[in-house]
């Protein structure tokens, strides 16, 4: 297994209280596999990604427990210098907003070349040549090597971020909502580009997104996250065709059906719970249309069948799902 995460828990200690951001998350990503991590804002998706890269700000962030193994190595046991050799080289990250992740006073070509020079045994000239090649890979003319981030459109900046992430041919890429700030046409182009480059470089990927349509285009497994927990995980077909958790089904009901003339969006009632004050029992029970009395007091254990995992009392207590 390329990446294995077991029982990851992360909290933030703030003046308002303790934010329980990630609560016992576990998942695996095999060689060349693609996992889609979906859920509403505040579910803990980005904190999970930053934990994998060991980029949680300390303070206020604290990794309470959990084990993250990559290529058979325990990332938590590595020193800061050892982690630097992995970050950006073996594992790369495409950030949500390229305008804030790119340095505004350096040319885009220089920023890609710096990444290459930091991890590859190349001269400055060779790194610059490789940076130009990477720009061409993401369909940006190499002649724009000396331009600055503000001279690019949002979609082009995101392509620069993809080029930087792939520059060292990493084993795995974490893409944190790479299409959120883009219009629909550019989104489609970026998705197609990421899929093609993933196949070309034989790279595993964890894709964080709100958009189930993007997941359907790119991923082979899906993990649904709510209030810091993975409430359902399975293959793309299992989640899209046989979703079990009420929250997962609620997400699908929020997608309009273009084949139905009278299709109406059915939003999930209520809001994501306050991570400083999570409800007892199942965290989804205040919004769940199938809530039972046991849901209010007992946290459901994971139930796994045919490789599909769900955390719901309907399945763990002999309910309708059994």
Rosetta silent file (secondary structure, phi, psi, omega in degrees, C-alpha in Angstrom):
SEQUENCE: XXXXXXXXXXXXXXXXXXXXXXXXXXXXXXXXXXXXXXXXXXXXXXXXXXXXXXXXXXXXXXXXXXXXXXXXXXXXXXXXXXXXXXXXXXXXXXXXXXXXXXXXXXXXXXXXXXXXXXXXXXXXXXXXXXXXXXXXXXXXXXXXXXXXXXXXXXXXXXXXXXXXXXXXXXXXXXXXXXXXXXXXXXXXXXXXXXXXXXXXXXXXXXXXXXXXXXXXXXXXXXXXXXXXXXXXXXXXXXXXXXXXXXXXXXXXXXXXXXXXXXXXXXXXXXXXXXXXXXXXXXXXXXXXXXXXXXXXXXXXXXXXXXXXXXXXXXXXXXXXXX
SCORE:     score description
SCORE:     0.000 S_00000001
   1 L     0.000  130.019 -177.147    0.000    0.000    0.000 S_00000001
   2 L   -69.097  -51.245  179.793    1.460    3.376   -1.009 S_00000001
   3 E  -127.741  133.604  177.933   -0.260    5.469    1.703 S_00000001
   4 E  -134.782  124.030  178.928   -1.929    4.208    4.864 S_00000001
   5 E  -116.925  126.744 -177.491   -3.636    6.441    7.433 S_00000001
   6 E  -127.486  120.860  171.027   -4.833    4.907   10.700 S_00000001
   7 E    52.010   48.525 -179.130   -6.945    6.589   13.405 S_00000001
   8 E   -77.245  127.311  177.256   -5.793   10.144   12.650 S_00000001
   9 E  -130.126  126.473 -179.413   -7.018   12.755   15.156 S_00000001
  10 E  -132.099  135.651  175.934   -6.197   16.462   14.869 S_00000001
  11 E  -132.716  160.094  175.605   -7.429   19.345   17.016 S_00000001
  12 E  -120.416  127.895  178.432   -6.847   23.097   17.180 S_00000001
  13 E   -94.809  111.394 -176.729   -6.576   24.859   20.520 S_00000001
  14 E  -122.615  172.256  176.862   -8.126   28.336   20.115 S_00000001
  15 L   -65.499  -27.759 -179.434   -9.431   31.109   22.380 S_00000001
  16 L   -80.671  -16.389 -179.109  -12.986   29.997   21.522 S_00000001
  17 E   142.373 -172.868  179.783  -12.302   26.418   22.566 S_00000001
  18 E   -90.916  120.537  179.410  -10.849   23.162   21.247 S_00000001
  19 E   -91.344  114.398  178.955  -11.730   22.535   17.599 S_00000001
  20 E   -88.543   89.665 -170.333  -12.015   18.794   16.941 S_00000001
  21 E   -81.497  -43.188 -179.163  -11.132   18.933   13.240 S_00000001
  22 E  -131.426  126.936 -170.121  -10.282   15.298   12.429 S_00000001
  23 E  -128.803   85.493  175.060  -11.614   12.460   14.572 S_00000001
  24 E    76.086   43.294 -178.322  -10.290    8.952   13.937 S_00000001
  25 E   -83.450  134.110  176.772   -9.845    9.038   10.165 S_00000001
  26 E  -138.402  136.729  174.090   -8.464    5.916    8.455 S_00000001
  27 E  -166.723  164.058  178.419   -8.001    5.129    4.755 S_00000001
  28 E  -128.679  147.750  173.512   -5.554    3.569    2.285 S_00000001
  29 E  -129.587  118.614 -179.477   -4.415    4.607   -1.192 S_00000001
  30 L   -80.971  175.538  174.259   -2.688    1.972   -3.355 S_00000001
  31 L   -55.123  130.425  176.746   -0.138    2.525   -6.106 S_00000001
  32 L    64.085    8.163  178.581   -1.732    4.589   -8.916 S_00000001
  33 L   -79.484  159.080  178.420   -5.021    4.698   -6.986 S_00000001
  34 E  -131.829  118.094  179.759   -7.211    7.800   -6.781 S_00000001
  35 E  -108.208  128.230  174.193   -9.288    8.569   -3.685 S_00000001
  36 E   -96.499  123.752  178.682  -11.935   11.285   -3.706 S_00000001
  37 E  -107.021  109.562 -172.365  -12.479   12.933   -0.305 S_00000001
  38 E  -119.689  159.425  179.642  -15.844   14.708   -0.356 S_00000001
  39 L   154.265  169.164 -179.537  -18.006   16.595    2.132 S_00000001
  40 L   -70.139  166.805  173.919  -19.231   20.033    3.118 S_00000001
  41 L   -60.459  137.034 -179.093  -16.964   22.890    4.157 S_00000001
  42 L    91.103    4.077 -178.381  -15.702   22.332    7.680 S_00000001
  43 L   -76.905  -17.607 -179.650  -15.731   18.530    7.433 S_00000001
  44 L   106.282   12.333 -175.363  -11.965   18.307    8.029 S_00000001
  45 H   -66.334  -49.110 -177.924  -10.825   17.479    4.486 S_00000001
  46 H   -67.550  -38.607  177.239   -8.062   20.084    4.208 S_00000001
  47 H   -61.004  -38.640  176.140   -6.801   19.398    7.744 S_00000001
  48 H   -60.648  -45.213 -179.640   -6.491   15.732    6.783 S_00000001
  49 H   -63.993  -44.251  179.923   -4.448   16.689    3.707 S_00000001
  50 H   -64.542  -31.761  177.304   -2.193   19.057    5.645 S_00000001
  51 H   -64.477  -39.167  179.663   -1.593   16.313    8.211 S_00000001
  52 H   -63.682  -33.976 -179.307   -0.288   14.015    5.488 S_00000001
  53 L   -89.265   -2.185 -174.017    2.184   16.714    4.430 S_00000001
  54 L    54.882   49.532  179.027    3.018   17.583    8.074 S_00000001
  55 L  -115.315   13.323  176.593    1.946   21.159    7.431 S_00000001
  56 L   -65.275  124.147  179.495   -0.425   21.550   10.393 S_00000001
  57 L   -67.612  128.504 -179.086    0.503   24.888   12.039 S_00000001
  58 L  -123.840  117.889  -11.788    1.778   24.333   15.595 S_00000001
  59 L   -72.772  171.045    8.270    0.359   26.093   17.525 S_00000001
  60 L   -93.849   -4.248 -174.257   -2.651   25.969   17.379 S_00000001
  61 E   -77.935  144.770  177.225   -2.770   22.562   15.696 S_00000001
  62 E  -138.788  124.463  172.313   -2.048   19.333   17.535 S_00000001
  63 E   -86.403  102.937 -174.292   -1.949   15.843   16.020 S_00000001
  64 E   -67.419  -46.419 -179.728   -3.345   13.903   18.982 S_00000001
  65 E  -162.095  175.215  179.374   -2.816   10.426   17.611 S_00000001
  66 E   122.274  159.794  179.202   -2.702    8.377   14.452 S_00000001
  67 E  -129.938  129.336  177.841   -0.197    6.768   12.123 S_00000001
  68 E  -118.666  113.759  179.978    0.607    7.908    8.595 S_00000001
  69 E  -112.312  131.996  178.757    2.703    5.471    6.557 S_00000001
  70 E  -132.531  123.738 -176.123    4.016    6.318    3.089 S_00000001
  71 L    54.030   34.573  177.882    6.045    3.840    1.062 S_00000001
  72 L    82.053    2.349 -179.102    6.337    1.791    4.247 S_00000001
  73 E  -108.641  139.604  177.509    7.815    4.658    6.292 S_00000001
  74 E   -80.214  109.218 -175.704    6.171    6.264    9.324 S_00000001
  75 H   -65.229  -30.951 -179.554    6.040    9.959    8.417 S_00000001
  76 H   -67.292  -23.767 -177.937    5.549   11.033   12.036 S_00000001
  77 H   -85.763   -7.254 -177.082    8.876    9.452   12.972 S_00000001
  78 L   -80.695  149.042  173.924   10.850   11.447   10.389 S_00000001
  79 L   -74.260  168.976  179.130   12.860   14.518   11.283 S_00000001
  80 H   -59.686  -40.600 -179.879   12.048   17.888    9.744 S_00000001
  81 H   -68.245  -38.567  178.537   14.927   17.569    7.254 S_00000001
  82 H   -66.818  -37.241  179.545   13.865   14.053    6.250 S_00000001
  83 H   -68.448  -33.612  177.629   10.289   15.242    5.721 S_00000001
  84 H   -60.424  -33.770 -179.843   11.506   18.083    3.495 S_00000001
  85 H   -71.279  -22.818  178.289   13.018   15.506    1.161 S_00000001
  86 H   -90.292  -43.430 -177.197    9.611   13.832    0.808 S_00000001
  87 E   -67.862  122.468 -178.680    7.397   16.921    0.697 S_00000001
  88 L    87.205  -11.308 -178.806    7.276   18.287   -2.849 S_00000001
  89 L  -113.798  -61.653  177.867    9.340   15.359   -4.100 S_00000001
  90 L   -90.045  -35.551  174.633    7.603   12.075   -3.233 S_00000001
  91 E  -123.669  126.391  178.047    4.313   13.683   -2.145 S_00000001
  92 E  -120.840  159.562 -178.021    3.175   16.952   -3.728 S_00000001
  93 E  -131.506  133.416  171.895    0.159   19.145   -3.073 S_00000001
  94 E  -100.524  116.000 -173.283   -1.945   21.310   -5.370 S_00000001
  95 L   -84.272  160.560 -173.121   -3.444   24.014   -3.182 S_00000001
  96 L   -63.767  -43.309 -177.049   -6.956   25.384   -3.415 S_00000001
  97 L  -116.928  102.826 -176.620   -6.050   28.984   -4.282 S_00000001
  98 H   -65.841  -22.852 -179.273   -3.011   29.253   -6.571 S_00000001
  99 H   -68.574  -29.850  178.576   -2.847   33.041   -6.120 S_00000001
 100 H   -92.907  -19.058  179.471   -1.975   32.608   -2.439 S_00000001
 101 H   -90.234  -16.636  176.322    0.234   29.536   -2.895 S_00000001
 102 L   -94.971  143.745  178.809    2.411   31.145   -5.601 S_00000001
 103 L   -76.083  119.626 -174.442    5.001   33.780   -4.674 S_00000001
 104 L   -70.246  -16.061 -175.722    3.850   37.064   -6.288 S_00000001
 105 L  -103.740    5.090  176.032    7.385   38.505   -6.630 S_00000001
 106 L  -118.509  145.805  177.406    8.959   35.518   -8.424 S_00000001
 107 E   -66.669  154.209 -177.624    8.324   34.406  -11.990 S_00000001
 108 H   -64.470  -36.236  179.613    6.353   31.187  -12.379 S_00000001
 109 H   -63.900  -41.763  179.878    9.247   29.533  -14.180 S_00000001
 110 H   -64.691  -37.596 -179.839   11.664   30.310  -11.379 S_00000001
 111 H   -66.428  -38.014  175.892    9.261   28.888   -8.789 S_00000001
 112 H   -68.393  -42.836 -179.124    8.989   25.597  -10.703 S_00000001
 113 H   -63.201  -36.753  178.461   12.764   25.502  -11.248 S_00000001
 114 H   -63.311  -39.855  177.928   13.377   26.064   -7.509 S_00000001
 115 H   -61.866  -43.925 -179.710   11.208   23.046   -6.705 S_00000001
 116 H   -65.219  -46.596 -177.487   13.168   20.906   -9.149 S_00000001
 117 H   -63.482  -31.068 -177.828   16.558   22.151   -7.929 S_00000001
 118 H   -70.459  -24.391 -173.005   15.605   21.475   -4.288 S_00000001
 119 H  -122.132  -17.962 -177.138   14.939   17.783   -4.901 S_00000001
 120 L  -111.903  148.386  179.423   16.707   16.736   -8.086 S_00000001
 121 L   -81.862   74.636 -177.154   20.431   16.530   -8.753 S_00000001
 122 L  -129.827  151.807  172.750   20.347   19.135  -11.525 S_00000001
 123 L   -75.977  169.335  179.159   22.252   22.262  -12.412 S_00000001
 124 H   -60.105  -40.720 -179.808   20.449   25.616  -12.573 S_00000001
 125 H   -65.317  -42.159  179.624   20.366   25.424  -16.366 S_00000001
 126 H   -66.319  -38.053  178.391   18.933   21.895  -16.327 S_00000001
 127 H   -65.054  -39.889  178.151   16.287   22.888  -13.769 S_00000001
 128 H   -65.157  -39.394  178.464   15.229   25.844  -15.925 S_00000001
 129 H   -64.203  -43.839  179.311   14.966   23.560  -18.960 S_00000001
 130 H   -64.601  -36.987  179.098   12.841   21.055  -17.003 S_00000001
 131 H   -62.936  -40.898  177.584   10.615   23.905  -15.744 S_00000001
 132 H   -64.698  -39.081  177.939    9.944   24.998  -19.325 S_00000001
 133 H   -63.665  -39.291  179.835    9.104   21.426  -20.258 S_00000001
 134 H   -67.725  -36.077  175.498    6.631   21.209  -17.351 S_00000001
 135 H   -61.726  -41.585  178.021    4.906   24.404  -18.470 S_00000001
 136 H   -64.657  -35.825  179.396    4.456   22.857  -21.904 S_00000001
 137 H   -59.749  -35.311 -178.706    3.070   19.696  -20.246 S_00000001
 138 L   -98.239   20.548  172.580    0.261   21.734  -18.700 S_00000001
 139 L    66.375   36.771  171.598   -0.390   23.546  -21.997 S_00000001
 140 L  -115.820  126.812 -179.388    1.311   26.841  -21.110 S_00000001
 141 L   -56.941  135.820  179.671    3.808   28.159  -23.713 S_00000001
 142 H   -60.341  -21.916  179.509    7.383   27.946  -22.419 S_00000001
 143 H   -63.848  -17.473 -179.726    7.819   31.554  -23.545 S_00000001
 144 H   -89.263   11.650 -179.342    5.767   32.592  -20.487 S_00000001
 145 H   -52.796  -39.048 -173.396    8.470   31.239  -18.176 S_00000001
 146 H   -94.604   13.144  178.372    9.507   34.746  -17.061 S_00000001
 147 L   -90.618  160.217 -176.116    6.000   36.043  -16.336 S_00000001
 148 E   -98.980  159.252 -176.903    4.605   36.620  -12.836 S_00000001
 149 H   -53.427  -36.569 -177.064    1.520   34.992  -11.260 S_00000001
 150 H   -69.447  -12.241  179.266   -0.609   38.148  -11.601 S_00000001
 151 H   -87.839    0.026 -179.746   -0.125   37.997  -15.382 S_00000001
 152 L  -110.248  152.638  173.184   -1.977   34.673  -15.563 S_00000001
 153 L   -75.241  171.362 -179.899   -5.687   33.919  -15.349 S_00000001
 154 H   -59.261  -43.585  179.418   -7.050   31.763  -12.531 S_00000001
 155 H   -64.649  -38.244  179.500   -7.096   28.659  -14.710 S_00000001
 156 H   -69.613  -37.587  176.737   -3.544   29.272  -15.921 S_00000001
 157 H   -63.364  -38.033  178.144   -2.307   29.776  -12.350 S_00000001
 158 H   -65.913  -35.201  175.856   -3.864   26.470  -11.400 S_00000001
 159 H   -64.195  -38.117  176.279   -2.007   24.847  -14.303 S_00000001
 160 H   -61.593  -42.431  177.897    1.228   26.335  -12.936 S_00000001
 161 H   -61.247  -38.650  177.790    0.401   24.760   -9.570 S_00000001
 162 H   -66.701  -42.167  178.646   -0.123   21.395  -11.276 S_00000001
 163 H   -61.125  -41.637  179.931    3.178   21.762  -13.145 S_00000001
 164 H   -65.588  -40.184 -178.844    4.978   22.538   -9.875 S_00000001
 165 H   -67.337  -32.595 -176.414    3.378   19.532   -8.140 S_00000001
 166 H   -94.087   -4.393 -171.256    4.388   17.158  -10.940 S_00000001
 167 L   -58.317  -33.867 -177.361    7.851   18.628  -11.573 S_00000001
 168 L  -101.386   15.518  179.269    9.681   15.994   -9.502 S_00000001
 169 L    51.459   61.565 -175.582    7.519   13.095  -10.720 S_00000001
 170 L   -70.111  160.543  175.383    6.036   12.354   -7.253 S_00000001
 171 L   -76.755  -24.930 -176.664    4.537    9.030   -6.240 S_00000001
 172 E  -148.525  143.398  176.615    1.423   10.809   -4.937 S_00000001
 173 E  -121.874  135.772  171.516   -0.404   14.115   -5.401 S_00000001
 174 E  -106.450  118.103 -178.693   -2.868   15.708   -2.987 S_00000001
 175 E  -109.862  109.332 -176.018   -5.213   18.056   -4.865 S_00000001
 176 E   -94.274   96.135  179.334   -7.146   20.340   -2.496 S_00000001
 177 L    46.445   59.932 -173.907  -10.236   21.537   -4.374 S_00000001
 178 L   -71.156  -10.761 -177.403   -8.218   22.414   -7.489 S_00000001
 179 L  -117.855    5.220 -172.329  -11.248   23.537   -9.510 S_00000001
 180 L   -59.793  -43.305 -173.449  -13.351   25.389   -6.909 S_00000001
 181 L   -89.568    9.065 -174.541  -12.479   28.958   -7.992 S_00000001
 182 L  -106.616  153.508  176.383  -12.696   28.260  -11.738 S_00000001
 183 L   -74.019  167.951 -169.046  -15.594   28.619  -14.159 S_00000001
 184 H   -60.039  -41.805 -178.247  -17.230   25.488  -15.533 S_00000001
 185 H   -64.335  -45.803 -179.824  -15.368   25.415  -18.864 S_00000001
 186 H   -68.246  -34.625  176.113  -11.947   25.844  -17.259 S_00000001
 187 H   -55.577  -47.401 -178.518  -12.882   23.278  -14.594 S_00000001
 188 H   -61.581  -39.943  179.780  -13.436   20.668  -17.288 S_00000001
 189 H   -65.612  -44.051 -178.974  -10.082   21.474  -18.897 S_00000001
 190 H   -66.231  -39.557  178.658   -8.204   21.262  -15.595 S_00000001
 191 H   -62.152  -46.800  179.737   -9.908   17.962  -14.676 S_00000001
 192 H   -62.256  -41.042  178.963   -9.004   16.436  -18.036 S_00000001
 193 H   -62.102  -46.463 -179.931   -5.428   17.711  -17.700 S_00000001
 194 H   -62.211  -40.647 -179.518   -5.047   16.240  -14.202 S_00000001
 195 H   -65.170  -43.474 -179.711   -6.442   12.903  -15.319 S_00000001
 196 H   -65.454  -43.517 -179.145   -4.117   12.727  -18.336 S_00000001
 197 H   -69.479  -35.061  175.906   -1.026   13.706  -16.345 S_00000001
 198 H   -59.343  -44.243 -179.854   -1.908   11.260  -13.566 S_00000001
 199 H   -69.467  -39.164 -178.368   -1.981    8.458  -16.122 S_00000001
 200 H   -65.369  -41.466 -176.551    1.184    9.660  -17.875 S_00000001
 201 H   -93.797   -0.406 -179.561    3.222    9.899  -14.666 S_00000001
 202 L    53.609   49.127 -174.148    1.571    6.826  -12.996 S_00000001
 203 L  -103.891  137.314  170.979    0.853    8.936   -9.929 S_00000001
 204 E   -76.255  158.328 -175.342   -1.538    8.147   -7.084 S_00000001
 205 E  -147.295  141.665  166.616   -3.894   10.964   -6.094 S_00000001
 206 E  -116.124  115.898 -176.264   -6.093   12.151   -3.264 S_00000001
 207 E  -105.529  119.291  177.691   -8.651   14.602   -4.610 S_00000001
 208 E   -99.411  126.215 -176.318  -10.466   16.876   -2.150 S_00000001
 209 E  -160.029  159.976  169.535  -13.625   18.409   -3.572 S_00000001
 210 L   -91.653  -17.601 -166.714  -17.246   19.412   -2.979 S_00000001
 211 L   -94.116  108.784  178.819  -18.161   18.337   -6.504 S_00000001
 212 H   -67.996  -23.790  176.388  -19.344   14.743   -6.870 S_00000001
 213 H   -65.188  -40.423  177.309  -19.245   15.215  -10.639 S_00000001
 214 H   -64.292  -41.752  178.518  -15.482   15.766  -10.474 S_00000001
 215 H   -58.951  -43.474 -179.991  -15.145   12.640   -8.314 S_00000001
 216 H   -63.660  -27.048 -179.458  -17.030   10.629  -10.919 S_00000001
 217 H   -81.843  -30.150 -166.132  -14.625   11.808  -13.630 S_00000001
 218 H  -116.063  -36.255 -164.850  -11.339   11.194  -11.824 S_00000001
 219 L   -95.232  156.490  172.503  -11.559    8.818   -8.837 S_00000001
 220 L  -110.247  -16.244  171.956  -11.781    5.061   -8.403 S_00000001
 221 E  -133.954  154.691 -176.404  -12.611    5.177   -4.648 S_00000001
 222 E  -133.018  135.314  173.024  -14.632    7.682   -2.619 S_00000001
 223 E  -122.715  125.246 -178.825  -14.541    8.624    1.064 S_00000001
 224 E   -99.711  123.967 -173.411  -17.367   10.793    2.410 S_00000001
 225 E  -112.894  137.639  178.168  -16.359   12.988    5.350 S_00000001
 226 E  -145.961  128.272  176.757  -18.620   14.641    7.924 S_00000001
 227 L    50.726   42.454  175.485  -17.681   16.450   11.146 S_00000001
 228 L    82.935    4.223 -179.369  -14.123   15.136   11.059 S_00000001
 229 E  -123.615  149.330  168.770  -15.079   11.503   10.396 S_00000001
 230 E   -86.205  112.024 -175.117  -15.240    9.326    7.303 S_00000001
 231 E   -92.615  -18.321  176.239  -18.855    8.159    7.424 S_00000001
 232 E  -157.141  140.900  177.938  -18.769    6.089    4.234 S_00000001
 233 E  -147.203  140.505  178.206  -16.087    4.735    1.928 S_00000001
 234 E  -175.215 -175.334  176.341  -16.185    2.448   -1.080 S_00000001
 235 E   -68.464  164.766  179.584  -15.481    2.080   -4.757 S_00000001
 236 H   -56.692  -44.054 -179.235  -16.832    4.693   -7.153 S_00000001
 237 H   -65.296  -41.949 -179.060  -19.591    2.337   -8.263 S_00000001
 238 H   -61.800  -44.952 -177.074  -20.570    1.420   -4.700 S_00000001
 239 H   -72.311  -39.894 -176.771  -20.904    5.031   -3.569 S_00000001
 240 H   -78.241  -30.569 -176.089  -22.621    6.309   -6.708 S_00000001
 241 H  -104.267  -27.134 -174.296  -24.959    3.352   -7.201 S_00000001
 242 L  -137.667   47.810  178.170  -25.440    1.902   -3.706 S_00000001
 243 L   -61.858  141.208 -176.121  -24.772    4.666   -1.170 S_00000001
 244 L  -111.538  -39.550 -174.191  -25.806    3.629    2.327 S_00000001
 245 L   -72.779  137.896  178.622  -25.241    6.523    4.706 S_00000001
 246 H   -56.664  -32.203  178.693  -28.096    9.077    4.944 S_00000001
 247 H   -68.723  -43.196  177.992  -25.547   11.891    4.570 S_00000001
 248 H   -61.019  -44.645  178.008  -24.142   10.439    1.342 S_00000001
 249 H   -63.258  -34.839  177.119  -27.662   10.043   -0.039 S_00000001
 250 H   -64.773  -38.331  177.282  -28.379   13.620    1.020 S_00000001
 251 H   -62.604  -41.854  179.630  -25.397   14.865   -0.989 S_00000001
 252 H   -68.036  -32.441  178.431  -26.686   13.086   -4.087 S_00000001
 253 H   -69.833  -16.187  177.820  -30.179   14.561   -3.600 S_00000001
 254 L   -81.694   -3.597 -179.727  -28.559   18.001   -3.796 S_00000001
 255 L   -98.613  123.414  179.150  -27.575   17.321   -7.412 S_00000001
 256 L   -67.718  143.387  178.664  -30.246   18.228  -10.000 S_00000001
 257 L   -97.036  110.492 -175.647  -31.225   15.441  -12.408 S_00000001
 258 L   -72.116  -13.033  179.095  -31.118   16.837  -15.953 S_00000001
 259 L   -85.680  -11.150 -178.811  -33.135   13.856  -17.216 S_00000001
 260 L  -107.256  123.905 -178.760  -36.130   14.764  -15.028 S_00000001
 261 L   -64.108  -35.899 -175.959  -38.299   17.712  -16.098 S_00000001
 262 L  -105.875   25.205 -178.271  -39.583   18.276  -12.567 S_00000001
 263 L   -65.906  129.069  178.903  -36.349   17.496  -10.767 S_00000001
 264 L  -122.365  138.435  176.490  -35.992   19.531   -7.578 S_00000001
 265 L   -71.121  133.959  178.688  -32.919   19.868   -5.399 S_00000001
 266 L  -113.935   90.469 -176.899  -33.538   18.492   -1.903 S_00000001
 267 L   -66.064  153.717  175.081  -31.022   20.212    0.399 S_00000001
 268 L   -75.829  127.101 -178.053  -29.901   18.622    3.641 S_00000001
 269 L   -69.028  153.985  176.058  -31.637   20.428    6.483 S_00000001
 270 L    78.608 -172.605 -176.537  -29.614   22.159    9.176 S_00000001
 271 L  -127.420  161.746  173.571  -25.912   23.010    9.311 S_00000001
 272 L   -56.886  137.545 -178.266  -22.627   21.240    9.985 S_00000001
 273 L   -66.474  155.419  176.587  -22.179   20.952   13.789 S_00000001
 274 L   -65.753  119.597 -178.521  -19.825   23.267   15.658 S_00000001
 275 L   -66.066  -12.625  174.287  -16.476   21.391   15.830 S_00000001
 276 L   -82.713  -14.836 -176.443  -15.942   22.913   19.290 S_00000001
 277 L  -146.600   68.780 -178.115  -19.139   21.256   20.521 S_00000001
 278 L   -69.742  142.480 -179.192  -19.854   18.086   18.557 S_00000001
 279 L   -68.046  155.234  175.527  -23.150   16.339   19.384 S_00000001
 280 L   -68.924  160.674  179.375  -23.217   13.095   21.347 S_00000001
 281 L    68.905 -144.371  177.710  -23.745    9.870   19.454 S_00000001
 282 L   -70.897  127.242 -177.154  -23.743   10.069   15.679 S_00000001
 283 L   -64.822  -20.897 -177.726  -22.633   13.561   14.643 S_00000001
 284 L   -89.616   -6.871 -170.587  -25.135   13.558   11.778 S_00000001
 285 H   -60.526  -31.978  178.936  -28.176   12.687   13.881 S_00000001
 286 H   -65.301  -17.622 -177.833  -29.498   16.298   14.292 S_00000001
 287 H  -112.785   -2.702 -169.771  -29.882   16.511   10.491 S_00000001
 288 L   -83.162  126.575  177.937  -30.661   12.874    9.687 S_00000001
 289 L   -72.511  -13.734 -179.188  -34.139   12.009    8.311 S_00000001
 290 L  -111.656   23.319 -176.402  -33.685    8.397    9.529 S_00000001
 291 L   -62.023  133.233  174.681  -32.512    9.252   13.052 S_00000001
 292 L  -112.148  168.484 -177.299  -33.330    6.665   15.742 S_00000001
 293 H   -60.971  -37.523 -178.934  -33.113    7.088   19.496 S_00000001
 294 H   -64.869  -26.912 -178.856  -29.856    5.147   19.663 S_00000001
 295 H   -63.704  -26.368 -176.055  -28.286    7.598   17.193 S_00000001
 296 H   -78.228  -16.875 -173.479  -28.525   10.354   19.820 S_00000001
 297 L  -123.786  -27.164 -175.743  -26.418    8.512   22.384 S_00000001
 298 L  -114.987  129.769  176.023  -24.201    5.913   20.716 S_00000001
 299 L   -77.362  124.143 -175.731  -21.484    6.604   18.152 S_00000001
 300 L   -68.850  139.324  174.789  -21.871    4.016   15.380 S_00000001
 301 L   -81.117  156.711  178.740  -19.019    1.600   14.764 S_00000001
 302 E   -68.033  135.713  176.393  -17.843    1.049   11.189 S_00000001
 303 E  -116.472  122.997 -176.021  -19.723   -1.648    9.301 S_00000001
 304 E  -119.742  132.469  178.223  -17.903   -3.103    6.265 S_00000001
 305 E  -146.474  125.317 -179.611  -19.358   -5.328    3.574 S_00000001
 306 L    54.451   37.019  177.235  -17.786   -6.130    0.185 S_00000001
 307 L    81.454    1.616  178.485  -15.191   -3.418    0.708 S_00000001
 308 E  -106.282  122.137 -178.474  -17.776   -0.694    1.428 S_00000001
 309 E  -105.388  138.821  175.851  -17.589    0.878    4.893 S_00000001
 310 E  -141.384  140.946  174.046  -20.388    2.861    6.532 S_00000001
 311 E  -108.084   96.056 -177.911  -20.763    4.377   10.019 S_00000001
 312 L  -158.547  136.723 -179.477  -24.489    4.303   10.693 S_00000001
 313 H   -66.097  -18.410  176.073  -26.713    2.751   13.358 S_00000001
 314 H   -60.808  -28.411 -175.710  -29.013    1.464   10.600 S_00000001
 315 H  -104.725  -31.024 -175.820  -26.290   -1.080    9.848 S_00000001
 316 H   -90.501   -9.293 -179.085  -24.544   -1.602   13.163 S_00000001
 317 L  -123.715   25.730  175.990  -27.671   -2.109   15.287 S_00000001
 318 L    71.609   30.404 -179.851  -29.753   -4.403   13.068 S_00000001
 319 L   -83.693 -152.953 -173.062  -31.712   -1.577   11.491 S_00000001
 320 L   -63.054  -26.141 -177.001  -33.120   -1.180    7.990 S_00000001
 321 L   -77.322  -15.090 -175.716  -29.735   -1.656    6.348 S_00000001
 322 L   -78.429    0.000    0.000  -29.216   -5.188    7.709 S_00000001
